[in-house]
Amino acid sequence: MLRAKNRTGLVFFPAFDWAISPTHPEREERLLYTQDQVFEEGLFDINGIKEFKPDLVTINDIQRVHFCVPDVWSVTTESHFISAGGAKTIGMAVLEKQVDRGFALVRPPGHHAMRVVHGARGFCNINIEAVMVEYLREAYPINRVAIVDTDCHHGDGTQDIYWHDPDTLFISIHQDGRTLYPGSGFMDELGGPTAIGKTINIPLPPHTSEEGFLYATEHVILPILEEFKPDIIINSAGQDNHFTDPITHMNFSAQGYATLTRLLKPDIAVLEGGYSIEGALPYVNVGIVLAMAGLDYSGVKEPDYEPERIRQSPEISRWIEDTSKIVLAAWRQRERIQEEQQASRQFIERSRNIFYDTDSIAETQKETIRVCRDCSGVFKIDSSSSRGLHILAIHIPRKACGKCVETGHHWFDTADAGGFDKVFLQDRTEDKFLERKNHAADR
Amino acid sequence: MIIGLDVGGTHTDVVLLSNESGLVNAAKVPTDPANLFHSVLAGLEEVTRGIAPGDINRVVLSTTLTTNAIVQNKLEPVGMVVCSGPGIDPELYRCGAHYHVVSGAIDHRGREIKPVNRDEIKTVANRLLQEGVRIVGVVGKFSPRNPAHELAIRDVLKDSFDRVFLGHQISGNLNFPRRIATAFLNAAVYPIHLKFYEAVRKSLDAKGLTLQIRILKADGGNMKFDASINFPGQTIFSGPAASVMGSIAFAPEKEDSLVMDIGGTTTDMAILVNRVPLLDPLGIEINNYKTLIRSIDTFSVGLGGDSAVTYSDGRFIIGPERLGPAMAYGGPAPTPTDALFILGRMNGGDRERAAKGIEPLAQALGLTVEAAAAEIFDSACRSLLSKAQDMIFRVNSHPVYTVNELLDGYKVTPKKILVLGGPAPYFAEQFRQVCDYEIEVVPRWSVANAIGAALARTTCEVVLFADTEQAIATAPNENFSRQIDPSFDGQSAVKIALELLREKAIGRGANPDYLEMEVLENQQFNMVRGFSTTGKNIRVKVQVKPGLIHGYDRLLEKIAAGL
């Protein structure tokens, strides 16, 4: 009788009636063959594997993380509430110890969704991991969270949301941004001035295979996790590093994904991308579920799996060894780098342009953070989009000091509502979300 | 006239029904677990005394024959030939001592990845023959998508063995481990079922009863006895199904209700939605075998009228053991039935003995015997109601896979509980005092199971799978496969599936004029490769709804009126 070593929870929500558009990679068919494989392998029958029905997240859950412009409903559909809800359901099951670990096999994905949301980027509208994590932090006694993003694309949305949070370690391992969407995730992206080193990027060259991924996992990700000592580990389990994926150029496999999962031991995994819906997803998902449950996955192989044929070249191996050294070195010097960046500055500003490829929106942001020595610092984002909307978003972090709380409220109260369509305030110290509207805009 | 017969663990219940007079005759004979055939005959004998064989036009049996064989592990040796391909190690699904994994693989769309090796099969066959195995089960992964490998293996084996059971003929649903277990169980109970069938047939012929006997299935439908020879596993757990079917006529229309069949050892619960029982989404679980056998979703609780009562931490514990009958009837341990005697609600047994049984429990908890009895019975009733809540919660927690289903999710909310089984009226009376459900005792509660068996209609299910990219529509379960063109769509698939269902249902004994068919699933996916649509992937599931046969409303009215 097959029995899971770790009690493992699964939410399976393939959203068989939802697509971005009929021929879009993010379409109804995406998890169809995964469902067939999961059913045929009888995964839900394994003792110790339990399927949960997803709950929907609430507007509050979303607003704890995002500033949706102009409002939540304008940038989401029901399926986003369910997919984030699937992650939340699994998170709750794990923290309530109904299961030891959990995997939310849901769509649509979320790791390209940033803190400010004007629309969809990289098939994502809301960041389902962040919505889950912030709910869990509100509801259970957890503080330090590590998110390891193993999607082939840089998890720029999750990076953005946790850029200023020293309690969240975000590690993204992905195909080099010079060769793939979204074109970011370089080694020098280390986090904001109060959270240096808590963002880690491990860009890998195209054609990296099992050896490369597992090398980086063992030599970079695991040692850093060991030092960070997170309360929970979350895996953004994108599956598009697969050798058959149509929109990327990597050579990873079901065996590789399962081994990575075994090494990483995530408490919670959440499906992200992966668009080889027949050749990869059915096998990768079965491999990940078995690895999470602590079961033998050695027989899970794609029909066309030939490890020799997809093996990376020695040049790639050397490249990855060099990258690993640089990333580790930056991690070890994080405190020094942080001091240098902060210097004696009180506020630090940055300006950026963000493109929403899925919805063709261009956003311009100016962000100001208070460089605080007592907390991670209040910040505000002045954001305007090519759709003509202009907002001011103020975020008071969870553990903000009195001065930062005061500054945040002062910014909110004194912002000229006439100059913005909306002014938002996320006060995470009280789990509050406030907004003010420019009434002139209605007329 | 119709005969319904339900062989239970302790009693065999049998009824003779007619549209003109309702319940003509009812009998209870003791079940002889060592010889169910005799119990069946004794029951039939008892109920047909003085009735001309020609007046009987329908006989439906429900037996525990196969259930017992499995539970007691009295199974025939079966050779299993399993063709897995990549995935979880199929050795983990080993059934029995003659289990062989062979090469060959088919993928999720039914494409061959690796062929079967006929020489390897021949070697396995020789070994099975040497070991004296006469019956074989053959199961391939994804065989409901493409049965080619199972058929090829069968072709090698068929002349050397008495019977070969094939996985794809069991069910169109995907679940390889369950398919293995189901093929194994079908094969392992086949000889005992066949023997039973032949014995019943012979003795009925001798009595001049030449009509087609029907046999009840776990999904609350029946099939012709002939057809059951191919699927003997479907008769597992037909007993609980009989009781559910016996309650249907008394359930409210357009509302949900819960059926509670209270027996001596266990109470079985099921849910009716608008008089249709909810089915288990996967299939029966028995003795650690998880199967694909279609079944009413029943929830069995180890608490019945004869459950042994103990105490722990100042509370009474009722069940799950049954050590024998109630003390009032000479049994070894106090039971809820004894409590009923002490409370003066039941008569006809030895109240003194019942009191003696409950006394030590009462003392331990510092209660009078009467107070203890009241507490025991109340606690039994509350415990059953709480289990009923658990079942409703479980049913409503079942996952769905589309946004629409999730948002419009139908929540089962029974307002009424239908109670049947021996002690039904006593429990019902107590339920009324402690809960808000509307409580109804099913008319003829002690033989309602046999009435249910008698009136159940023939049911079956068809699963059709079409893939226009591969230009094929298949229902391997029905030996159906057809070339299709790109214009084939969901509508064409439903049409074919309903035709196949109709044919199958009639073949199994359904009344062609009153087939209540319904579409359970109809999903159509555009298959996109690159950025263009290359085909459609269509999945259709249809069934004949479980329910009662047509034309017996008058009979049911009579039964409801107590006739």
Interface residues (C-beta under 8 A of the other chain):
Chain A: M1 L2 V11 F12 F13 P14 A15 F16 D17 W18 P22 T23 R27 E28 E29 L32 Y33 Q35 D36 Q37 F39 E40 E41 G42 D45 E51 F52 K53 P54 L56 T77 E78 S79 I82 P246 E278 P282 Y283 V286 L290 L295 D296 S298 G299 V300 K301 E302 P303
Chain B: P86 G87 I88 D89 L92 Y93 A105 D107 H108 R109 I113 K141 F142 R145 N173 L174 N175 F176 P177 R178 L282 N288 K290 S397 H398 P399 V400 Y401 T402 V403 N404 L406 L407 Q523 F525 N526 M527 V528 G530 F531 S532 T533 N537
